[in-house]
Amino acid sequence: MYVVRRGDRWWFRKAIPVDLVDVLGIAEVRRSLRAHKAREARRRALKVLVRVEEVYAVRAAGARCRPGVAGRGSSNQQRHRRDIREERTASP
């Protein structure tokens, strides 16, 4: 999996495919999973991985992404925070 511990937090890290590095402008996806426990980090990493793979598929097909999808745009951060809030309210 692409989960790495950094200090007391878990992060998602995944290398960008070589053919997409120039297109996306980054060589690696790094995202804080905002989790202290490994189990929670792995669960959140799966959601991030799905999004990353979707971006790869769109870009590999030559289609354009919406602004902020491939980079560190605030829309990604807002979506990530919303997902975490939903997970917290859904947990018993």
Residue pairs with C-beta under 8 A, 6 or more apart in sequence:
1 42
1 45
2 12
2 13
2 14
2 45
2 49
3 10
3 11
3 12
3 13
3 33
3 38
3 41
3 42
3 45
4 10
4 11
4 12
4 13
5 11
5 38
8 36
9 32
9 33
9 34
9 35
9 36
10 32
10 33
10 35
10 36
10 37
10 38
10 40
10 41
10 45
11 30
11 31
11 32
11 33
12 29
12 30
12 31
12 32
12 33
12 44
12 45
12 48
12 49
13 28
13 29
13 30
14 28
14 29
14 49
14 52
15 27
15 28
16 24
16 26
16 27
16 28
16 29
17 56
17 60
19 60
20 56
20 59
20 60
21 27
23 59
24 55
24 59
24 70
24 71
25 70
25 71
26 70
26 71
29 48
29 52
31 48
31 80
33 40
33 41
33 44
33 45
33 48
34 44
34 80
34 84
35 41
35 44
44 83
44 84
44 87
47 83
48 80
55 65
55 69
55 70
58 65
59 65
59 70
66 75
67 73
67 75
68 74
68 75
68 76
69 75
69 76
